[in-house]
Amino acid sequence: DMCWALKHILAKYGFKSKTALSGHEAMALINSDCFSLVFLDAKLPDIEGLELAGKMREVDPAIRIVLVSGYYYSDEVDVQKALKNGLICGFIAKPFLHDVIVNMIRSSLSL
């Protein structure tokens, strides 16, 4: 559901996107394509989002990653550590408004 929602929000504002439903699928995309920004769920069926963020950074150190979560809060130690260390460039709590997604894109990519 989250992938569907994000894909439609992004399309509405003219952004192209690809979706992955697991960490394995996400890594296959990262290894085969170039991405400016990734919206990454904190809890995936096969891996934790922050662990996957580290694996993505190994492949592409410049990739911008925004953690999206209904599990974590922005003041959680793990989230704050990931922001401070540059593992992620932003955090969005679920549920979110469309404007939050668009504003995060603009600020993360300096649009």
C-alpha positions as CSV (number, residue, x, y, z in Angstrom):
1,D,0.0,0.0,0.0
2,M,2.8,2.4,0.9
3,C,4.5,1.8,-2.5
4,W,1.3,2.4,-4.3
5,A,0.6,5.7,-2.4
6,L,4.1,7.1,-2.9
7,K,4.1,6.2,-6.6
8,H,0.8,8.0,-7.1
9,I,1.9,11.1,-5.1
10,L,5.2,11.2,-7.0
11,A,3.4,10.8,-10.4
12,K,1.0,13.6,-9.5
13,Y,3.9,16.0,-9.1
14,G,5.7,14.8,-12.2
15,F,8.4,12.7,-10.5
16,K,9.4,9.3,-11.9
17,S,9.7,6.4,-9.6
18,K,10.3,2.6,-9.3
19,T,9.0,0.4,-6.4
20,A,10.4,-2.5,-4.6
21,L,8.5,-4.6,-2.1
22,S,11.5,-6.1,-0.3
23,G,15.1,-5.3,0.5
24,H,16.2,-7.9,-2.1
25,E,14.2,-6.1,-4.8
26,A,15.5,-2.7,-3.7
27,M,19.1,-3.8,-3.9
28,A,18.5,-5.2,-7.4
29,L,17.2,-1.8,-8.5
30,I,20.1,0.1,-6.8
31,N,22.6,-2.2,-8.5
32,S,21.0,-1.8,-12.0
33,D,19.9,1.8,-12.1
34,C,20.9,5.3,-10.8
35,F,18.6,7.0,-8.2
36,S,18.7,10.5,-6.8
37,L,16.5,9.8,-3.9
38,V,15.1,6.7,-2.1
39,F,12.0,6.6,0.2
40,L,12.8,3.6,2.4
41,D,10.4,2.0,4.8
42,A,11.9,1.2,8.2
43,K,10.4,-2.3,8.3
44,L,10.6,-4.5,5.2
45,P,9.7,-8.2,5.1
46,D,13.4,-9.3,4.7
47,I,15.5,-6.6,6.3
48,E,15.4,-3.5,8.6
49,G,15.4,-0.3,6.7
50,L,18.4,1.2,8.3
51,E,20.5,-1.9,7.6
52,L,19.3,-1.7,4.0
53,A,20.3,2.0,3.9
54,G,23.8,1.0,4.8
55,K,23.9,-1.6,2.0
56,M,22.6,1.0,-0.5
57,R,25.3,3.5,0.6
58,E,28.0,0.8,-0.1
59,V,26.7,0.7,-3.7
60,D,26.1,4.4,-4.1
61,P,27.6,6.7,-1.4
62,A,25.9,9.8,-2.9
63,I,22.3,8.4,-2.9
64,R,19.9,10.4,-0.7
65,I,17.7,8.2,1.5
66,V,14.6,9.2,3.4
67,L,13.4,6.8,6.0
68,V,9.6,6.4,6.2
69,S,8.1,4.8,9.2
70,G,5.1,4.1,11.3
71,Y,7.3,2.2,13.7
72,Y,10.0,4.9,14.6
73,Y,9.5,8.5,15.7
74,S,11.7,11.3,14.6
75,D,13.3,11.6,18.0
76,E,14.2,7.9,18.3
77,V,17.9,7.3,19.0
78,D,18.4,5.1,15.9
79,V,16.8,7.8,13.6
80,Q,18.8,10.6,15.1
81,K,22.0,8.6,14.8
82,A,21.3,7.8,11.2
83,L,20.6,11.5,10.4
84,K,23.7,12.7,12.2
85,N,25.9,10.1,10.5
86,G,24.5,10.9,7.1
87,L,23.1,7.4,6.6
88,I,19.7,9.0,5.9
89,C,19.0,12.6,4.8
90,G,15.4,12.8,6.2
91,F,12.7,11.1,8.1
92,I,8.9,11.0,7.5
93,A,6.5,9.5,10.0
94,K,3.4,7.6,8.8
95,P,0.7,8.6,8.1
96,F,1.9,11.6,6.1
97,L,0.4,14.3,3.9
98,H,1.3,14.6,0.2
99,D,2.9,18.0,0.8
100,V,5.4,16.4,3.3
101,I,6.6,14.0,0.6
102,V,6.9,16.8,-2.0
103,N,8.7,19.1,0.4
104,M,11.1,16.4,1.4
105,I,11.9,15.8,-2.3
106,R,12.5,19.5,-2.9
107,S,14.7,19.9,0.2
108,S,16.6,16.7,-0.3
109,L,17.4,17.4,-3.9
110,S,17.5,21.2,-3.5
111,L,14.8,21.7,-6.2
